[in-house]
Amino acid sequence: MTKMPEKERAVGMYRRMYQIRQYEETIYYLFLEGIMPGTIHQSHGQEACAVGMIYDLRKEDYILTTHRPAGHDLAKGVSLRSMLCEMFGKSEGCCKGKGGAMHTGDLSVGAVTANAIVGGNLPIAAGVALRCRMMKTDNVAVCFFGDGASNEGAFHEALNAAAVWKLPVVYVCENNLYSATTSIRLTCSLEHVAADRGSAYGIPSEVVDGNDVLAVNEAAARAVGRARNGEGPTILELKTYRIGGHSRNDACGYRPEEEEQEWFAKDPIHTFRKRLLDEGVITEEELVKIEEEITEEIDAEVEYAKNSKDPAPESALRDVYWEGGTL
């Protein structure tokens, strides 16, 4: 079992995971009620992957995420207010109301705007990592992708380039067993869909319990350390599971009930909460207070976002082409 860190650090990780869960549950019901436009792809059950990987990154490091970006972006420091404003299509949104749930991000905190194309962010991450090296920094890029993306050509092209050029990038496969509604067992004969393939390019890899935030964090430290030291890329394959469906309209009828129950029992938030209490890191009263504070903050920011300004109609013509300035 991974060693429990000091209280402040352990509780900080729990706080962030709980915030992500509550944020996503809140917007889920807002979408169901027709209060929010668009659609959502949620990361219920995968919070330990986001928090464990990102918790110790610097502001100047980069993350590149997918159509399921909320947990990653909140973990990297994109503000709760700007995320909720984005969900409501408001001008104060992190992408000025133009991105929606699948395209959040904020470069000021190193969160590259999410890319909803499966595998589309993999070569971009190689480019971002190349920039870090060309600028002679020791910053790194952390790129998240799902098991399905490992079947895309972009996966192989990006890994080959990253390996040949020894780029400071960590590729993180959140293997939740399903590519949308298709089991990975039907599309790949490997047990570890990303880690096993990485060996073909000479890239070291680790397979990690993606529902254990501390195990993920320890693996992240090793991989990020390699990248900072000029030792090149690493692949981390985090074994996890979506509690909900691929998107808000997915009833998950394709998943065996026994499989769901097995994974639901490994809920990363519930299991980490129990461990915090069992090991005497924090009391039940303290945890409840933290949880109530997070819920109250989210509720307040929802109200703020609802009443914030809509984008001006002419803003639809901006941010389409480069308008000058420093790249």
Secondary structure, 3 states (H helix, E strand, C coil): CCCCCCHHHHHHHHHHHHHHHHHHHHHHHHHHCCCCCCCCCCCCCCHHHHHHHHCCCCCCCEEECCCCCHHHHHHHCCCHHHHHHHHCCCCCCCCCCCCCCCCCCEHHHCEECCCCCCCCHHHHHHHHHHHHHHCCCCCCEEEEEEHHHHHCHHHHHHHHHHHHHCCCEEEEEEECCEECCEEHHHCCCCCCCCHHHHHHHCCCEEEEECCCHHHHHHHHHHHHHHHHCCCCCEEEEEECCCCCCCCCCCCCCCCCHHHHHHHHCCCHHHHHHHHHHHCCCCCHHHHHHHHHHHHHHHHHHHHHHHHCCCCCHHHHHCCCCCCCCCC
